[in-house]
């Protein structure tokens, strides 16, 4: 079974989930001070870091001790994941923007066997 809508991003062996929801959309637009379509069309590493800080939660366990803007930046550079972070940001934005068509935002995270209600 596959979860619908979640975008995963691994950093320093910690798997983070970005859930496309209206709450996370509001957080992302607030921290970047940009509309989501601008973020999705022109992804920047700084926006990806802000998205991870505002919207990401570890899939398992607690937040790592390095979970701040500087720590995330250092981990991304050390692991050469700048492109991966921007791709995760674009996938997250795409998930939020397309929530009315393929993925209903109410069923994000539901298993494929769960029916939309």
N, C-alpha and C positions, 0 to 999 in steps of 0.2 A: 504494500500500500504506500502511496505517495501523498505527502501533504501538498495541498494546492496553495500557491501564492507565496510561500516562504522563499526568501532568498538567503542562502547560507554563504558565509565568508569565514575562512579559517585563518587565524593569525596566531603565531606562536603556539601551535597545537591546541588552541581554544577555538571551538566552532561557535560562531555567532549566527543568530537568526535575525533577519530583517522581515518584519511582518507588514505587508502593505495594508494599512488601516487608515481611517480618517484621522485618528489620533496621531499616528506617526507622520502622516502628511502634514498636519498642522505643526508638529514639532520641527520637521525638516524645513518647511518654509519659514518658520520663525528663526531658526538658528542660522540659515543661509541668507535670509532677507531677500529671497528670490522666489518667483513662482516656479512650480514644479516643472512646467514644460521648458523653462530656460535651463534648469538644472539637468534635465534629461537630454536636451539638445547640445549642451556645451558642458560635459562633465569635467570637473577639476578635482585634483587630489584633495584640495582643502575642503571642498563640498563633500567628498566621500568620507573624510575624517569626521566632519561635523555630523554626517548621517549616521556613522557608526556610533559616535558618542550619544546622539539623541535617540536613536531608534533601535540599536542592536542590543540583544540580550544573549548571554551565553546559553547554548543549548543544554549544557550540563554544568552544574556547579555554580560557584559564585563568580562575581566580577574579578578579573585578575588585578593584582596590585599596580600594574603598569597602565591601567585603563584610564588614561587622560589624553589630551590632544598630543602632547609631546611624546608620550609613550607609544601611542598608536602610530605616529609618524615615524618614530625610530624603528618599530617592528616592521612596518611596511617597507622602509628603505633597506633594512637588514635582510629581509626575505625577498626583495625585488618584486613586490606585489602591488606596485602603483597602478598598473594596468588592470589587474584583477579587482582592485578596490573600486576603480571607476566603472568597470563592467558590472560589479555588484550594485553600484549606485544606479546605473541606467536600468538594470533589471528590476530593481526595487521601484523606481519611478514608473517604469512600464507596467508593473503589476498594479500600482495604484491607479494609473490612468486608464487601464483596461479593465478595471474591476467591474464595470457595468456589463461587459460583454462576456468574456470567457470565464472569469472568476468573479463570483458574487462576493463582495467584501464581507458579507455576513457569514460566509462559509469558508473564509480563509483559515487554513489549518485543519479543515475537516478532511477525513479520509475520502478516497475516491468512492468508497462504498456508501458513504453518507449522501443522502439526497438533499438537494437544495430545498429550503423551506420558505 
